[in-house]
Amino acid sequence: MALRDSLNVMVVDDMATSRGLIIMALEEMGVKKIDFRKDGAEALQALVARPAHLVISDYNMPGMDGLGLLKALRENRMTARIGFILVSGRMTPEIMNTGKSLGMNNYIQKPFSTPQLKACIQAVVGPL
């Protein structure tokens, strides 16, 4: 069985359009197990109850942003090892450095293509 058949991915983005584009790209890659949440707090609650293999999270969200979600995941024993990719339209050095210090596995800047997202994901989880 290919990794893409068993990989559980959680997409976290407050914007329906952005969330939809990421989900469409994952489906194009053949990833079948995709869940989504609209904000960091909701995602954290879901991931503590049922950890995913990989989280693809927007940075800029109301309430708990992507880095807040990453920090909370890394502080919880049940979710500390989940792969984490941060998505942002404006990836500043400050965001990058904070993400790296919190244990971000990879990042991608919007806009991106499906091949770019696939390469980003494969750098974290291996060949799909």
Secondary structure, 3 states (H helix, E strand, C coil): CCHHHHCEEEEECCCHHHHHHHHHHHHHHCCCEEEEECCHHHHHHHHHHCCCCEEEEECCCCCCCHHHHHHHHHHCCCCCCCEEEEEECCCCHHHHHHHHHHCCCEEEECCCCHHHHHHHHHHHHCCC
